[in-house]
Amino acid sequence: MGLRVTDNYLFKETNINSSQKFNMKKMKQILLISFVSLFFITSLNMRLTEKSFSFLRDIYGKNLIMDLYCETSQKKISVDIVMSSTNTIPEVKQSISNTDFLDKTVEESIALQFGKYFKIKPKLISQNIDRTRFETWLEEETKISLQNLKNNIADDNLNSLTTVYKNTGIVEGTVLASPSQSNPNYFYDWTRDSAITMNTIVNVLQTQMSEEKAKTEFVPLQFSCVDVKLFGTVLKYMNKTYEIQRIENLSGKPLLQGLGEPKWNVDGTAFMGSWGRPQNDGPALRATTMIHFLNSLQQFGYKLEDVYPFLEPTLLNKTSLVFDTEEELFNKVIYYDLKFVVDNWHKQSFDLWEELNGNHFFTSVVQLNSMRLGINFLKQHLDWECPSGTSVSAFINTLDSTYNLLLSFIENEAGFVNELTNHIIENPQYRYKRSGLDISTLIAAVLTHDPISDDLKSTMPYNYNNTLVLNSLHGLTESMQVLYPINHPLNSLNMGVALGRYPEDVYNGNGESEGNPWFLATATGAQYLYGFVNLHLKNKMDLKLDASLDEMKESFWHNIFDFSSSSIRDVDANFNLVIPYGSKMYIETIQRLLIYADSFLDQIRKHVSDQGNMSEQFNKYTGFQEGARDLTWSYGTFWNTASLRTLVNKEFQKLELQKQR
């Protein structure tokens, strides 16, 4: 006997079982497809194509088709299944907003089915990582990655790039995307890559300052754990930014549209070749990095002026800088990048892969975050004045109103969220040739949520626990498990795989043929999962996920949990699994998530060189490295991922110790 809730009432059905309902749903699907096909054929014959498209769009917008297929007009009861351990009967809680409730008999049946059939998937033997070997490699590779990243930043205190490449005129503050000068030539300073790389340097300083403060005898401004040369590295980068902001280029005029220029020659001159421009994520990322730097100093009680004594006169000539104070840095550099975001957020530009011109989730989200950071930072400096002559208060109001406009665009207008898919659509205007799955979605989430400073009070959307972003990782993993032959041995093992940019990729690192896995993409898969765990442990959050049968099969959690029962399919309700913080099942789930994250890093271990070098890509058939050698972004992503892993493991160990007491 089937049970369901329809029109807010519970009915018993003696004639319609689960199989028959499935057939009815399939019949509706067939009828829908037939209707749409007939509609278009008739429209073409009658030369009413334009009107027909308009009509179909209108009724689609009113959800008439969706109501026919999905029965979206029905209101579903929301049911929370609270499980603290497997093999026990969970508690069933119905939402207090429900106007009607499942009766006790149905509720007990649901609890029994979840308690009996909902399991954490068993870990296969082949999933075991040689922990001694893995941990040793991870520690070594983290150090190598940081060193190789610093090797690609022009700073005489870090390396000899200005001497080795003297003939190119390379100037300090330049960040090389890669030392590769041919096949392919990545010997440029990309605005986006440089901002992301310098944000990693800020993360390094933040980590080192945390270690300094944790010392028993902490003395402010007396560093023993901090590589003070990196303060100078950031200052030189910001100084160079001031210079290139004021250079006319093919994207537009200085301090205006020209800020959207995607890349620069290493001598600081404008790149005048043909390229996908503008790229409007660059200024947002640059402002984010600089504000992050100032916030990190403030977090430990320092100001920008406090770091100069550590650098002069041997590590830095202060007179070479165009700013002395934080206010000058804002007025001369940061303000113009934030103003660019305000003026250009609604304009189309090229994506971070420099291939598609349109609206992009990555671009919009990093723009949103830069304004959020700008607002919070400037609220502490209401006595400042903007270079335009307006007050900081007025600029905050401008940022705030623009933030709300962009947020509404992202969530309601852009098409990044579509009820026909369970993941983010990265480039909605290109749905006719792409699925919308893209690793840049996860990169955006990672770059806009600081695992150290962010908390539950953060207003920034698409955090690590966002279902759509989490399902984007799942979709990429499922797709690339098939697309890349080196992943085929991992089929059905619930392990992390080598990830590329997006399923339809054809860039091979030096031309077009077939896309490959990328080191930074694979590391981002792990980084996102560590971020998810960190968010929950740091804030003592319960784990919450959609446990509806259909959703489970297509969602990320299908990798972690197994729920084979179909006996609750007839209950027309939304099931949400809640695993209480600190419970036995919570700890077991976190353990599985950490193992899953580690398995992504283990794919990287298989393909780095014996010396720890990482290029841009590795071949999807052979696993050998391809594309630009020593890609700076690869090293930065790996270091950030490994550092976050260390932070998460410490938090998890604290929880385990608490449970043992």
LUMZAZA-463410 format. One record per residue (C-alpha): z, y, x. Coordinates in steps of 0.5 Angstrom, whole numbers, padded with zeros to 4 digits, always signed. Each point is the difference from the previous one (the first is absolute). Layout:
<pts>
ZYX...
</pts>
This chain:
<pts>
+0000+0000+0000-0002+0007+0003+0004+0006+0000-0002+0007+0001+0001+0007-0002-0005+0004-0004+0001+0007-0003+0007+0000+0002+0002-0006-0004+0001-0007+0002-0004-0005-0003+0000-0008+0000-0007-0003+0001-0002-0007-0002-0007+0000+0001-0002+0004+0006+0002-0003+0006+0000+0003+0007-0007-0003+0002-0003+0002-0007+0002+0007+0002-0003+0000+0007-0007-0002-0004+0001+0005-0005+0001+0005+0006-0006-0003+0003-0004+0001-0006+0002+0007+0000-0003+0001+0007-0006-0003-0002-0001+0004-0006+0002+0007+0004-0006-0002+0005-0005-0002-0005+0002+0007-0004-0001+0004+0006-0006-0003+0002-0004+0000-0006+0002+0008-0001-0003+0001+0007-0006-0004-0002-0001+0004-0007+0001+0007+0004-0005-0002+0005-0005-0002-0005+0001+0006-0005+0001+0005+0006+0007+0002-0001+0003-0002+0006+0003+0007+0002+0003+0000-0007+0002-0007+0000+0004+0001+0007+0003+0006-0003+0002-0004-0006+0003-0006+0004+0004+0004+0005+0003+0004-0006+0002-0007-0004+0002-0003+0007+0005+0007+0001+0003-0002-0007+0001-0007+0002-0003-0003-0005-0004-0005+0004+0007-0001+0004+0003-0001-0007-0005-0005-0002+0001-0004+0006+0007+0001+0003+0003+0001-0007+0004+0007+0004+0002+0002-0007+0005-0005-0001+0007+0002+0003+0003-0005+0004+0008-0001+0001+0002+0001+0007+0004-0005+0003+0004+0000+0006+0002-0007+0004+0006+0001+0004+0000-0006+0005+0005+0000+0006-0002-0007+0002-0005-0006-0001+0002-0006-0004+0004+0004-0005-0001+0003-0007-0001+0007+0001+0003+0006-0004-0005+0003-0005+0000+0007-0002-0004+0004-0005-0002+0007+0001+0005+0004-0004-0007+0004-0002-0002-0006-0004+0000+0001-0007+0000-0007-0002+0003-0006+0004-0002-0007+0002+0005-0004-0004+0005-0004+0004-0004-0007+0000-0006+0003+0003+0004+0004+0005+0004-0007+0002-0007-0003+0001-0003+0005+0004+0007+0000+0005-0001-0008+0000-0007+0001+0002+0001+0005+0006+0006-0004+0002-0004-0007+0000-0007+0003+0003+0001+0006+0004+0000-0001+0007+0000+0003+0007-0006-0004+0003+0001-0005+0005-0001+0002+0007-0005-0004+0003+0001-0003+0007-0007+0003+0003+0004+0007-0002+0005-0001+0005-0001+0005+0006+0002-0002+0007+0006+0005-0001+0002+0000+0008-0007+0001+0002-0002+0005-0006+0006+0005+0001-0001+0000+0008-0007+0002-0001+0002+0005-0006+0004+0003+0005-0005+0001+0006-0005+0002-0005+0004+0006-0003+0001+0002+0007-0007-0001+0002-0003+0004-0006+0004+0006+0001-0002+0001+0007-0007-0001-0002+0000+0005-0005+0003+0005+0005-0005-0002+0005-0005+0003-0006+0003+0007+0000-0002+0005+0004+0007+0002+0003+0001+0001+0008+0007-0002-0001-0002-0007-0003-0007-0002+0004-0006+0003+0004-0005+0001-0005-0001+0007+0001-0002-0002+0007-0004-0007-0001-0004+0003-0005+0000+0007+0003-0008+0000-0001+0001+0000-0007+0005+0006+0000+0005-0003-0004+0006+0004-0002+0007-0001-0001+0002-0002-0007-0006-0004-0001+0001-0007-0003-0006-0005+0001-0002-0004-0005-0002-0005+0005-0002+0000+0008-0006-0003-0002-0006+0005+0001-0006-0005-0002-0001-0006-0005+0003+0003-0003+0002+0008+0002+0007+0001-0003+0001+0005+0006+0002+0006-0005+0006+0003-0003+0000-0002-0007+0005+0005-0005+0002-0006-0004+0001-0005+0006+0004+0005+0004+0005+0002-0005+0002-0007-0002+0000-0001+0008+0005+0006+0001+0004-0002-0006+0001-0007+0003+0003+0004+0006+0004+0004-0004+0003-0007-0003+0001-0002+0007+0004+0006+0001+0004-0001-0006+0002-0007+0002+0002+0002+0007+0004+0006-0003+0003-0005-0005+0002-0005+0006+0003+0006+0004+0004+0002-0006+0003-0007-0001+0003+0000+0007+0007+0000+0000+0001+0007+0004-0006+0004-0003-0001+0007+0003-0005+0004-0004-0006+0002+0005+0002-0004+0005-0005-0006+0000+0000-0007+0003-0004-0004-0005-0005+0005-0001-0007+0001+0003+0000+0008+0000-0007+0000+0003-0002-0002-0007+0003+0007-0003-0005+0003+0005-0006-0005-0003+0001+0003-0007+0001+0007+0002-0007-0001+0004-0003-0003-0006+0002+0006-0005-0002+0005+0005-0007-0003+0000+0000+0000-0007+0001+0007+0000-0006+0001+0004-0005-0005-0004+0002+0003-0007-0003+0007+0003-0007-0003+0002-0006+0000-0005-0003-0007-0001-0005-0003-0005+0005-0001-0005+0001+0007-0001+0004+0007+0003+0006+0000+0004+0007-0001-0004-0004-0001-0006-0005-0006-0002-0001-0001+0008+0007-0004+0000-0003-0006-0004-0004-0001+0006+0001-0008+0002-0001+0000+0008+0000+0004+0006-0003+0000+0007+0006-0002+0005-0001+0007+0003+0002+0003-0006-0007+0003-0002-0003-0002-0007-0004-0006-0001-0007+0002-0002-0003-0007-0002-0002-0003-0007+0007-0003-0003+0003-0001-0007+0003+0007-0001+0005+0002-0002+0006-0004+0000+0005+0003-0004+0006-0005+0002+0000+0003+0007+0004+0007-0001+0005-0004-0005+0002-0005+0005+0000+0005+0006+0005+0004-0004+0004-0006-0002+0001-0002+0007+0002+0007+0002+0005+0001-0005+0003-0007+0001+0001+0002+0007+0004+0006-0002+0004-0004-0005+0001-0005+0005+0003+0005+0005+0004+0003-0006+0003-0007-0002+0003+0000+0007+0003+0007+0000-0006+0003+0004-0005+0005+0000-0007+0001+0003+0003+0005+0005+0005-0005+0002-0005-0005+0004-0003+0006+0004+0006-0001+0006-0002-0007+0001-0007+0001+0001+0000+0006+0004-0002+0002+0005-0003-0007+0003-0002-0004-0007-0003+0006-0004-0001+0008+0002+0002+0003-0007-0004+0006+0001-0006-0005-0001+0002+0000-0007-0002+0004-0006+0007-0001-0003+0007+0001+0002+0003-0001-0007+0000-0005-0006-0002+0006-0004-0006+0002+0005-0002-0007+0000+0000+0000-0008-0004+0007+0000-0005-0002+0005-0002-0007-0001+0004-0004-0006-0001+0006-0005-0008-0001+0000+0000-0007+0000+0004+0000-0007-0004+0006-0002-0006-0005+0001+0003-0005-0005+0001+0005-0005-0007+0002+0000-0004-0006+0001+0004-0006-0003-0005+0000-0006-0006+0000+0004-0003-0007+0002-0001-0002+0007-0001-0006+0005+0005-0005+0000+0004-0002+0006-0005-0006+0002-0005+0006+0000-0005-0003-0005+0001+0002-0007+0000+0007-0003+0004+0001-0006+0007-0001-0002+0005-0005+0004+0007-0002-0002+0002+0000+0008-0003+0008+0000+0004+0002-0006+0006-0004+0001+0001+0003+0007-0002+0007-0002+0006-0001-0006+0005-0002+0006-0002+0006+0004+0002+0005-0006+0006-0004-0001+0003+0001+0007-0003+0007+0000+0004+0002-0006+0007-0004+0002-0001+0003+0007-0001+0007-0002+0006+0000-0005+0004+0001+0006-0004+0006+0003+0000+0005-0006+0001+0006+0005-0007-0002+0003-0006+0004-0002-0007-0003+0000-0006+0002+0004-0003+0003-0006+0005+0004-0001+0003-0003-0006+0007-0003+0000+0002-0007+0001+0003-0001-0007-0007+0002-0003-0004-0005+0005+0005-0005-0002-0001+0001-0008-0008-0001+0002+0002-0006+0004+0004-0003-0006-0005+0002-0006-0006-0003+0005+0004-0006+0001+0001-0001-0008-0008+0001-0001-0001-0005+0006+0005-0005-0003-0003+0000-0007-0007-0001+0003+0002-0006+0004+0004-0004-0006-0004+0002-0006-0007+0003+0002-0003-0003+0007-0001-0007-0002+0005-0003+0005+0003-0003-0005-0004-0004-0005+0003-0005-0005-0005-0005+0001+0002-0001+0007+0007-0002+0003-0001+0004+0006-0001+0007+0003-0008+0002+0000-0001+0003+0006-0006+0004-0001-0002+0000-0008-0006+0003+0000-0003-0006+0004+0002-0006-0004-0007-0001-0001+0000-0003+0007+0007-0001+0002+0006-0004-0003+0005+0006+0001+0004-0004+0005+0001+0003+0007+0005+0000+0005+0000+0008+0000+0004-0001-0006+0006-0003+0003-0001+0004+0006+0001+0006-0005+0007-0003-0002+0002-0001+0007-0001+0007+0002+0003+0003-0006+0007-0003+0000+0004+0001+0006+0004-0007+0001+0006+0004+0003+0000+0007-0004-0002-0002-0007+0004-0002-0005+0000-0002-0007+0001+0008-0002-0007+0001+0003-0005+0002-0005-0006-0003+0004-0004-0005-0004-0003-0007+0002+0006-0002+0004+0001-0007+0003+0002-0003-0006-0006+0003-0004-0003-0006-0004-0007+0002+0001+0000+0001+0007+0003-0006+0001-0005-0004-0004-0005+0004+0005+0003-0004+0005-0001-0006-0004-0007+0001-0002-0002+0002+0008+0003-0007+0002-0003-0004-0005-0007+0003+0001+0001+0000+0008+0002-0007+0000-0006-0002-0002-0005+0005+0003+0003-0001+0007-0001-0008+0003+0005+0001+0005+0005+0001-0006-0003-0007-0004+0006-0004+0004+0005+0004-0004-0003-0001-0007+0006-0002-0005+0005+0001+0005+0003+0006-0003+0000+0003+0007-0003+0007+0003-0007+0000+0002-0004+0005+0004-0002+0006-0004-0006+0005+0000-0001+0006-0003-0003-0002-0006-0004-0006-0003-0007+0003+0000+0000+0003+0007-0006-0001+0004+0002+0004+0007+0001-0005+0006+0003+0005+0005-0007+0002+0002-0005+0000-0005-0001-0003-0007+0000-0008-0001+0007-0003-0003+0007+0003+0000+0005-0003+0004+0008+0000+0000+0003+0006+0003+0007+0000+0004+0002+0007-0004-0001-0003-0006+0003-0007+0001+0006+0004+0003+0000+0004-0006+0001-0006-0005+0006-0002+0004+0003+0008+0000-0001+0000-0007+0004-0006-0002+0006+0002+0005+0000+0007-0003+0001-0004-0007+0006-0004+0003+0003+0007+0003-0001+0004-0006+0004-0006-0004+0006-0001+0005+0001+0007+0002+0001+0002-0007+0003-0006-0002-0005-0001-0006-0001-0006-0004-0007-0003+0001-0004+0001-0007-0007-0003-0001-0005-0002-0006+0001-0007-0002-0005-0001-0005-0004-0006+0001-0007+0003+0000+0003+0006+0005+0003-0005+0004-0006-0004+0002-0004+0006+0002+0006+0004+0003+0003+0000+0007+0006-0003-0002-0004-0007-0001+0000+0000+0007+0008-0001+0000+0002-0003-0007-0003-0006-0004+0001+0000-0007-0004-0006-0003+0003+0000-0007-0005+0002-0006+0005+0000-0005+0002+0007-0001-0008+0002+0000+0001+0000-0008+0005+0005+0001-0003+0007-0001+0005+0004+0005+0000+0003+0007+0004-0004+0004+0003+0004+0006+0004-0004+0005+0006+0003+0003+0003-0003+0006+0007+0004+0002+0001+0003+0006+0004-0005+0005+0000-0006-0004-0002-0007+0003-0007+0001-0003-0001+0007+0002+0002-0002+0008-0005-0006-0001-0006+0004-0003+0001+0006+0006+0000-0006+0005-0007-0002-0003-0002+0007+0000+0002+0001+0008-0004-0007+0002-0006+0002-0004+0000+0007+0003+0001-0004+0007-0006-0004-0001-0005+0006+0000+0003+0002+0006-0001-0007+0003-0007+0001-0002-0001+0006+0005+0004-0005+0005-0006-0004+0000-0005+0005+0002+0003+0005+0005-0002-0001+0007+0004-0003+0005+0002+0007+0002+0002+0002-0007-0006+0004-0001-0003+0002-0007-0007+0002-0002-0002+0003-0007-0002-0007-0002+0000-0008+0001-0006-0004-0002+0001-0004-0007-0004-0006+0003+0003+0000+0007+0006+0004+0000-0002+0004+0007+0001+0007+0000-0006+0005-0002-0001+0007-0001+0003+0006+0004+0005-0003+0005+0007+0003+0000+0000+0003-0006+0006+0005-0001+0001-0001-0007+0001-0008+0001+0005+0001+0005+0004+0006-0004+0000-0005-0007+0003-0006+0004+0005+0004+0003+0002+0003-0007+0000-0007-0003+0004-0003+0006+0005+0006+0000+0001-0001-0008+0001-0007+0001+0006+0001+0004+0003+0005-0004-0001-0005-0006+0003-0006+0003+0006+0004+0002+0001+0002-0007-0001-0007-0002+0005-0003+0005+0005+0005-0003-0001-0003-0007+0001-0007+0002+0006+0002+0004+0003+0003-0007-0002-0007-0004+0004-0004+0006+0006+0004-0001
</pts>
